[in-house]
Amino acid sequence: MVTRENYFSPENQMKYWGSSQFKSFADCEAMALAELKGEYKRESTTSLLVGSYVDAHFEGTLDIFQAQNPQIFTRNGELRSEYKQANEIINRLERDPMFMQYMSGEKQVIKTGKLFGKDWKVRIDSYHPGKAIVDLKVMRDFEPVWTEDRGKLHFIEAWRYDFQAAIYQAIEGNNLPFIIAAATKQRDATDLELYRIPQHIMDSALKVIEHYIDRFQDVKSGRLEPIRCGKCPYCRQTKVLTAITEYEGSEVE
């Protein structure tokens, strides 16, 4: 049985697929596999910790989060400025009745199920049975995000939250609306929105997942060698030179 305590255990990470794991394989198969094997761990940045701080507050586990992350405090025992700002973000969100209505569902609901013949697990931030699936996101701002291969995109598409929405809806099983409860970390004033991802976007994302999942499963199971993206921190860290690159110069207009 998957619980909050063992949700990210090595055993369950190998047995189940999740939206974050699928996105990791889509970014770089080699990095994702190294993470699963415990051979590589991504750096925990302050930006990610601020988002996790806000998440922990709304799921009712802030005391545990603070105990597990003593680096968020100064030597004097005070919250560092970034996490004081996180409290300001929380206060801003709690002043908005509609935002809080969507965040008032059942917290951190775990569900498992089959999708394309594979075992999946999801953990819903705010679950309204029969009504909606709500996921909390905290980000820098709501401006378009530059991606190398697709140019500027809305943050939902740039960070592939459409994949997450499609997976959560499919595993929940009742075709519920997927809502992103979003907040920004802008220092002058926090912005907030409730975004509903259209069904056709989720349907398209599900087709992409179906297209790649068998290959990713073969990589995960060791039946295929992972492809290296050549650009991520893991690939740079483990790069082995095999030839000299010829410099060809560049054109200057």
C-alpha positions as CSV (number, residue, x, y, z in Angstrom):
1,M,0.0,0.0,0.0
2,V,1.3,3.4,-0.9
3,T,1.3,5.9,2.0
4,R,2.6,9.4,2.6
5,E,5.6,7.9,4.4
6,N,6.6,5.5,1.6
7,Y,5.3,7.5,-1.4
8,F,8.9,8.3,-2.6
9,S,10.6,5.1,-1.4
10,P,13.0,3.5,-3.8
11,E,10.7,0.4,-4.0
12,N,7.6,2.4,-4.9
13,Q,9.5,4.6,-7.3
14,M,10.6,1.5,-9.2
15,K,7.2,-0.1,-9.0
16,Y,5.0,2.9,-9.9
17,W,5.1,5.6,-12.5
18,G,4.2,9.2,-11.5
19,S,3.9,12.5,-13.4
20,S,7.2,13.8,-12.1
21,Q,9.0,10.6,-13.0
22,F,7.5,10.5,-16.5
23,K,8.5,14.2,-17.0
24,S,12.1,13.3,-15.8
25,F,12.3,10.5,-18.4
26,A,11.0,12.9,-21.1
27,D,13.7,15.4,-20.2
28,C,16.6,12.9,-20.0
29,E,16.3,9.2,-19.8
30,A,19.9,8.8,-18.4
31,M,19.3,11.3,-15.6
32,A,16.0,9.9,-14.6
33,L,17.4,6.3,-14.5
34,A,20.4,7.5,-12.4
35,E,18.0,9.2,-10.0
36,L,16.0,6.0,-9.6
37,K,19.1,4.0,-8.9
38,G,20.3,6.4,-6.3
39,E,23.4,7.3,-8.4
40,Y,22.4,11.0,-8.8
41,K,20.4,13.5,-6.8
42,R,19.2,16.9,-8.0
43,E,20.3,19.9,-6.0
44,S,17.6,21.2,-3.7
45,T,17.5,24.9,-4.5
46,T,16.1,27.7,-2.4
47,S,13.4,28.3,-5.0
48,L,12.2,24.8,-4.8
49,L,12.3,24.9,-1.0
50,V,10.1,28.0,-0.9
51,G,7.5,26.2,-3.0
52,S,7.7,23.2,-0.7
53,Y,7.3,25.4,2.4
54,V,4.0,26.7,1.0
55,D,2.9,23.2,0.1
56,A,3.7,22.0,3.6
57,H,1.6,24.7,5.1
58,F,-1.5,23.8,3.1
59,E,-1.1,20.1,3.7
60,G,-0.7,20.7,7.5
61,T,2.9,19.4,7.7
62,L,4.9,22.7,8.1
63,D,6.3,21.6,11.5
64,I,7.7,18.5,10.0
65,F,9.1,20.4,7.0
66,Q,10.8,22.9,9.2
67,A,12.4,20.1,11.3
68,Q,13.6,18.3,8.2
69,N,15.1,21.5,6.7
70,P,17.0,23.4,9.4
71,Q,18.8,25.4,6.7
72,I,15.7,27.6,6.3
73,F,16.6,29.2,9.7
74,T,19.5,31.5,10.6
75,R,21.9,30.8,13.4
76,N,19.6,32.8,15.7
77,G,16.7,30.6,14.9
78,E,14.9,33.1,12.7
79,L,13.4,32.2,9.3
80,R,15.6,33.4,6.5
81,S,14.1,36.1,4.3
82,E,13.0,33.8,1.5
83,Y,10.8,31.8,3.9
84,K,9.5,35.0,5.6
85,Q,8.3,35.8,2.0
86,A,6.8,32.3,1.8
87,N,4.7,33.2,4.9
88,E,3.6,36.4,3.1
89,I,2.6,34.3,0.1
90,I,0.6,32.1,2.4
91,N,-1.1,35.0,4.1
92,R,-2.0,36.5,0.7
93,L,-3.6,33.2,-0.5
94,E,-5.6,32.8,2.7
95,R,-7.1,36.2,2.2
96,D,-8.8,35.1,-1.1
97,P,-12.0,33.2,-0.5
98,M,-12.2,31.6,-3.9
99,F,-8.6,30.4,-3.8
100,M,-9.2,28.9,-0.4
101,Q,-12.4,27.3,-1.4
102,Y,-10.5,25.2,-4.0
103,M,-7.7,24.5,-1.5
104,S,-10.2,23.3,1.1
105,G,-10.6,19.7,-0.2
106,E,-9.1,16.5,1.2
107,K,-5.3,17.0,1.6
108,Q,-2.6,14.8,-0.1
109,V,-5.0,12.1,-1.3
110,I,-3.0,9.2,-2.7
111,K,-4.5,7.0,-5.5
112,T,-3.0,4.2,-7.6
113,G,-4.2,2.6,-10.8
114,K,-3.3,1.2,-14.2
115,L,-2.6,3.4,-17.2
116,F,-1.4,1.9,-20.5
117,G,-0.7,-1.3,-18.7
118,K,1.6,0.3,-16.2
119,D,1.2,0.9,-12.4
120,W,0.8,4.6,-11.5
121,K,0.5,6.6,-8.4
122,V,-0.7,10.2,-7.8
123,R,-0.9,12.4,-4.7
124,I,-3.6,15.1,-5.0
125,D,-3.0,18.4,-3.1
126,S,-6.7,19.2,-2.7
127,Y,-9.3,16.6,-3.7
128,H,-13.0,17.4,-4.1
129,P,-14.6,14.0,-4.8
130,G,-17.0,14.2,-7.7
131,K,-16.1,17.9,-8.3
132,A,-12.4,18.7,-9.0
133,I,-8.7,17.8,-8.6
134,V,-6.7,20.8,-7.4
135,D,-2.9,21.1,-7.5
136,L,-1.0,23.9,-5.8
137,K,1.9,25.5,-7.7
138,V,4.2,28.3,-6.6
139,M,6.4,29.9,-9.2
140,R,8.4,33.0,-10.0
141,D,5.7,34.7,-12.0
142,F,3.0,34.0,-14.7
143,E,5.1,35.3,-17.6
144,P,5.7,33.0,-20.6
145,V,8.6,30.7,-20.2
146,W,11.3,30.4,-22.8
147,T,12.0,26.8,-23.9
148,E,14.9,25.9,-26.2
149,D,12.9,23.7,-28.6
150,R,9.5,25.4,-28.6
151,G,10.1,29.1,-27.8
152,K,7.9,31.0,-25.4
153,L,5.1,29.0,-23.8
154,H,2.5,29.4,-21.0
155,F,4.0,28.0,-17.8
156,I,1.5,25.2,-17.8
157,E,2.8,23.8,-21.1
158,A,6.4,24.8,-20.5
159,W,6.6,22.8,-17.2
160,R,4.4,20.0,-18.7
161,Y,1.6,20.4,-16.1
162,D,-0.7,19.1,-18.8
163,F,1.0,15.7,-18.4
164,Q,0.3,15.8,-14.6
165,A,-3.3,16.8,-15.2
166,A,-3.9,14.0,-17.7
167,I,-2.3,11.4,-15.4
168,Y,-4.2,12.6,-12.3
169,Q,-7.5,12.7,-14.1
170,A,-7.0,9.2,-15.6
171,I,-6.0,7.6,-12.3
172,E,-8.7,9.3,-10.3
173,G,-11.1,7.8,-12.9
174,N,-14.1,10.1,-12.9
175,N,-13.1,12.6,-15.6
176,L,-13.0,15.4,-13.0
177,P,-11.8,18.9,-13.9
178,F,-8.1,19.6,-13.1
179,I,-7.4,23.0,-11.5
180,I,-4.0,24.5,-10.9
181,A,-4.1,26.8,-7.9
182,A,-1.2,29.0,-8.7
183,A,0.7,31.7,-6.8
184,T,3.8,33.8,-7.6
185,K,6.9,34.6,-5.5
186,Q,7.1,38.2,-6.8
187,R,8.6,40.3,-3.9
188,D,6.4,43.4,-4.4
189,A,3.1,41.5,-4.4
190,T,2.1,37.9,-4.8
191,D,-0.2,37.2,-7.8
192,L,-2.6,34.3,-7.8
193,E,-4.9,32.5,-10.3
194,L,-7.0,29.4,-10.7
195,Y,-6.3,27.7,-14.0
196,R,-8.5,25.0,-15.4
197,I,-6.7,22.8,-18.0
198,P,-9.1,22.1,-20.9
199,Q,-10.1,18.5,-21.6
200,H,-8.6,18.5,-25.1
201,I,-5.2,19.6,-23.8
202,M,-5.3,16.7,-21.3
203,D,-6.4,14.3,-24.0
204,S,-3.5,15.4,-26.2
205,A,-1.0,15.0,-23.3
206,L,-2.3,11.5,-22.7
207,K,-1.6,10.5,-26.3
208,V,2.0,11.7,-25.8
209,I,2.3,9.7,-22.6
210,E,1.0,6.6,-24.4
211,H,3.5,7.1,-27.2
212,Y,6.5,7.1,-24.9
213,I,5.6,5.0,-21.9
214,D,6.6,1.6,-23.3
215,R,10.1,2.8,-24.2
216,F,10.5,4.5,-20.9
217,Q,9.4,1.3,-19.1
218,D,12.0,-0.7,-21.1
219,V,14.7,1.8,-20.0
220,K,13.5,1.7,-16.4
221,S,13.6,-2.1,-16.4
222,G,17.0,-2.3,-18.0
223,R,15.9,-3.7,-21.3
224,L,17.0,-0.6,-23.2
225,E,20.0,1.7,-22.7
226,P,18.9,5.2,-21.7
227,I,19.4,8.1,-24.1
228,R,21.5,11.0,-22.8
229,C,20.2,14.5,-23.5
230,G,23.8,15.8,-23.2
231,K,22.7,19.1,-21.6
232,C,21.3,18.4,-18.1
233,P,23.5,18.6,-15.0
234,Y,23.8,14.8,-14.8
235,C,25.0,14.5,-18.4
236,R,27.5,17.3,-17.9
237,Q,28.7,15.7,-14.7
238,T,29.2,12.3,-16.2
239,K,30.4,13.4,-19.7
240,V,33.4,11.4,-21.1
241,L,35.3,13.0,-24.0
242,T,35.9,10.7,-26.9
243,A,37.0,13.2,-29.6
244,I,38.2,16.7,-30.3
245,T,35.5,19.1,-31.5
246,E,36.5,21.2,-34.5
247,Y,35.8,24.9,-33.9
248,E,34.2,26.4,-37.0
249,G,33.8,30.0,-36.0
250,S,30.6,32.0,-36.1
251,E,29.1,34.5,-38.4
252,V,28.9,38.1,-37.1
253,E,26.3,40.4,-38.7
